[in-house]
């Protein structure tokens, strides 16, 4: 498989702290790749560097061979790379359906609701909500959803843009086991339909169950990568998590 995303020698400093210290890895097209590591290892900073929310001080980020590290988040999204966040981002006072309708518009929220409410947009929005199993909640204010349901809604709003690569930041974090299973099943299903995933997650059972490949970070750099069964036995990984 070819690399859909390639990170090469990325460094990012915040004052005297080097959050990323020459980080390099690849995400193969069609894969589910998970990015793991202890707290403070640089995972979220790396996500921000890949998606345009932080500009690397050094190094390259390439999407299908094109350097994107200097692009804004909206331009990166337009190229087929979407992401979720640790803290779910939805419009709590809008209905579930309205949240998805807003995502179909490149204008403001108000303009999106005024101009993108035709039958075809609503039909497509409902199809996406049906796909992520929350269509029954279409008329419910998004703020009243459970945390897991909000995560599914956030994924739904990103699917509107038909991403080729989807970065998920802790999709199983704070979610009950039943919803965790549902999110994992949906990731596998979307992957089978052609979406490539890069997932940051602390739930190791979840990671080992969905991943084709695991990349392990510590102290701002990659210390191990490979199939889940290989990575979980790597001495460097055990030391990073458990200490020498």
C-alpha positions as CSV (number, residue, x, y, z in Angstrom):
1,X,0.0,0.0,0.0
2,X,1.1,3.6,-0.6
3,X,1.3,6.3,2.1
4,X,-1.8,8.5,2.2
5,X,-0.2,10.6,5.0
6,X,3.5,10.9,5.7
7,X,5.0,12.8,8.6
8,X,8.7,13.5,8.3
9,X,11.0,15.0,10.9
10,X,8.3,17.2,12.4
11,X,9.4,19.4,15.3
12,X,7.3,21.8,17.4
13,X,8.4,23.9,20.3
14,X,6.4,25.9,22.8
15,X,8.8,28.2,24.5
16,X,11.6,26.0,25.9
17,X,9.5,22.8,25.6
18,X,9.9,20.6,22.6
19,X,6.5,18.9,22.1
20,X,7.6,17.1,18.9
21,X,11.2,16.1,18.5
22,X,11.6,15.0,14.9
23,X,8.5,12.8,14.6
24,X,8.2,10.6,11.5
25,X,5.7,7.9,10.4
26,X,3.4,6.9,7.6
27,X,-0.3,6.1,7.4
28,X,-0.9,3.7,4.6
29,X,-4.0,4.2,2.4
30,X,-6.9,2.0,3.4
31,X,-5.5,1.3,6.9
32,X,-6.7,1.9,10.4
33,X,-3.5,3.2,12.2
34,X,-3.6,4.1,15.9
35,X,-1.3,6.6,17.6
36,X,-0.7,5.8,21.2
37,X,1.7,7.0,24.0
38,X,1.7,8.2,27.6
39,X,0.2,11.5,28.5
40,X,2.5,14.3,27.3
41,X,4.1,12.3,24.6
42,X,3.0,14.8,21.9
43,X,0.0,13.0,20.3
44,X,-2.4,16.0,20.3
45,X,0.3,18.4,19.2
46,X,1.0,16.0,16.3
47,X,-2.7,15.9,15.4
48,X,-2.8,19.7,15.4
49,X,0.3,19.9,13.2
50,X,-1.2,17.5,10.7
51,X,-4.6,19.3,10.5
52,X,-3.3,22.9,10.4
53,X,-4.1,24.0,13.9
54,X,-0.4,24.2,14.6
55,X,2.5,24.9,12.2
56,X,5.6,22.7,12.6
57,X,8.8,24.5,13.3
58,X,10.6,21.9,11.1
59,X,9.7,19.0,9.0
60,X,7.0,18.1,6.4
61,X,3.5,16.8,6.5
62,X,2.4,15.3,3.2
63,X,-1.1,14.2,2.1
64,X,-0.9,12.1,-1.1
65,X,2.6,13.5,-1.7
66,X,1.5,17.2,-1.3
67,X,3.0,19.2,1.5
68,X,0.3,20.6,3.7
69,X,2.0,21.9,6.8
70,X,1.6,25.5,5.9
71,X,-2.1,25.3,5.0
72,X,-5.0,26.4,7.1
73,X,-7.4,23.8,8.7
74,X,-10.2,24.6,6.2
75,X,-7.9,24.1,3.2
76,X,-6.6,20.8,4.6
77,X,-10.2,19.7,5.2
78,X,-11.1,20.6,1.6
79,X,-8.3,18.2,0.5
80,X,-10.1,15.3,2.2
81,X,-8.6,15.2,5.7
82,X,-11.1,15.5,8.6
83,X,-10.7,15.3,12.3
84,X,-12.6,15.1,15.6
85,X,-11.5,16.5,19.0
86,X,-11.1,15.3,22.5
87,X,-13.7,17.8,23.6
88,X,-16.6,17.1,21.2
89,X,-17.6,20.2,19.1
90,X,-21.3,20.4,18.3
91,X,-23.8,23.3,18.3
92,X,-25.7,22.4,21.5
93,X,-28.8,24.5,20.9
94,X,-29.3,23.3,17.3
95,X,-31.0,19.9,16.6
96,X,-29.0,16.9,15.6
97,X,-30.2,17.4,12.0
98,X,-29.4,21.1,12.0
99,X,-25.8,20.3,13.1
100,X,-25.3,18.2,10.0
101,X,-27.1,20.7,7.7
102,X,-24.7,23.4,8.9
103,X,-21.8,21.1,8.0
104,X,-23.0,21.1,4.4
105,X,-22.5,24.9,4.2
106,X,-19.2,26.8,3.9
107,X,-21.0,30.0,5.1
108,X,-22.1,31.0,8.6
109,X,-24.4,29.0,10.8
110,X,-27.3,31.3,10.1
111,X,-26.7,31.3,6.3
112,X,-26.3,27.5,6.4
113,X,-29.6,27.0,8.0
114,X,-31.3,29.4,5.6
115,X,-29.8,28.3,2.3
116,X,-29.0,24.6,2.8
117,X,-32.3,23.3,3.9
118,X,-33.6,21.9,0.6
119,X,-35.0,18.4,0.2
120,X,-31.7,17.0,-1.2
121,X,-29.6,18.4,1.7
122,X,-32.0,17.1,4.3
123,X,-32.2,13.7,2.7
124,X,-28.4,13.4,2.6
125,X,-28.1,14.6,6.2
126,X,-30.7,12.0,7.3
127,X,-28.8,9.3,5.4
128,X,-25.6,10.2,7.2
129,X,-27.4,10.2,10.6
130,X,-29.0,6.9,9.8
131,X,-25.6,5.5,8.9
132,X,-24.1,6.5,12.3
133,X,-27.3,5.1,14.1
134,X,-28.6,8.4,15.5
135,X,-31.3,9.3,12.9
136,X,-34.0,8.7,15.5
137,X,-32.5,11.7,17.4
138,X,-32.6,14.1,14.4
139,X,-35.0,16.6,16.1
140,X,-33.3,16.5,19.5
141,X,-31.1,19.4,20.6
142,X,-27.5,18.3,20.3
143,X,-26.7,19.5,23.8
144,X,-29.0,16.8,25.3
145,X,-27.2,13.9,23.7
146,X,-25.0,11.5,25.7
147,X,-21.3,12.0,25.3
148,X,-21.0,8.9,23.0
149,X,-23.9,10.2,20.9
150,X,-22.2,13.5,20.5
151,X,-19.1,11.7,19.2
152,X,-21.2,10.0,16.6
153,X,-22.8,13.3,15.6
154,X,-19.3,14.9,15.3
155,X,-18.3,12.0,13.0
156,X,-21.5,12.5,11.0
157,X,-20.7,16.2,10.4
158,X,-17.3,15.3,9.2
159,X,-18.6,12.6,6.8
160,X,-20.5,15.4,5.0
161,X,-17.2,16.4,3.5
162,X,-16.5,12.9,2.2
163,X,-13.0,12.7,3.7
164,X,-10.4,10.2,2.5
165,X,-8.5,10.4,5.8
166,X,-10.2,10.8,9.2
167,X,-8.3,11.6,12.3
168,X,-10.1,10.6,15.5
169,X,-9.0,12.0,18.8
170,X,-9.9,9.6,21.6
171,X,-13.2,8.3,20.1
172,X,-13.6,5.8,23.0
173,X,-12.7,8.3,25.7
174,X,-15.4,8.7,28.3
175,X,-17.8,6.4,26.5
176,X,-19.6,3.4,28.0
177,X,-18.6,-0.1,26.7
178,X,-21.7,-0.5,24.5
179,X,-21.1,2.8,22.7
180,X,-17.4,2.0,22.5
181,X,-18.3,-1.2,20.6
182,X,-20.6,0.7,18.4
183,X,-18.0,3.3,17.5
184,X,-15.4,0.6,16.8
185,X,-17.9,-1.2,14.5
186,X,-18.6,2.1,12.7
187,X,-14.8,2.7,12.2
188,X,-14.4,-0.7,10.7
189,X,-17.4,-0.3,8.4
190,X,-16.2,3.2,7.2
191,X,-12.8,1.7,6.6
192,X,-14.3,-1.1,4.5
193,X,-15.9,1.7,2.5
194,X,-12.6,3.3,1.7
195,X,-11.9,5.8,4.5
196,X,-8.4,5.7,6.0
197,X,-8.1,6.3,9.8
198,X,-5.5,7.7,12.2
199,X,-6.8,7.3,15.7
200,X,-5.4,8.6,19.0
201,X,-6.7,6.5,21.9
202,X,-5.8,5.5,25.5
203,X,-8.1,2.5,25.6
204,X,-5.7,-0.3,24.6
205,X,-8.3,-3.0,24.2
206,X,-10.1,-0.7,21.7
207,X,-6.8,0.1,19.9
208,X,-5.7,-3.5,19.6
209,X,-9.2,-4.5,18.4
210,X,-9.5,-2.1,15.5
211,X,-5.9,-1.3,14.3
212,X,-4.0,-2.7,11.4
213,X,-0.9,-0.8,12.6
214,X,0.1,1.0,15.8
215,X,2.5,3.9,16.2
216,X,3.9,4.6,19.6
217,X,5.1,8.0,20.8
218,X,7.1,9.0,23.8
219,X,8.8,12.4,24.5
220,X,7.7,13.8,21.2
221,X,9.1,11.1,18.9
222,X,8.1,7.7,17.6
223,X,9.7,4.9,19.6
224,X,7.9,1.9,18.0
225,X,5.5,0.9,15.2
226,X,4.1,-2.2,13.7
227,X,1.2,-4.6,13.9
228,X,-0.7,-4.6,17.3
229,X,0.6,-7.9,18.5
230,X,4.2,-6.9,17.8
231,X,3.9,-3.4,19.4
232,X,2.3,-4.6,22.6
233,X,5.4,-6.8,23.3
234,X,8.0,-4.3,22.4
235,X,10.3,-3.6,25.4
236,X,10.5,0.1,24.5
237,X,6.7,0.4,24.6
238,X,6.5,-1.4,28.0
239,X,9.2,0.9,29.4
240,X,7.4,4.1,28.1
241,X,4.2,3.0,29.8
242,X,5.4,1.3,32.9
243,X,8.9,2.7,33.5
244,X,12.2,0.9,33.4
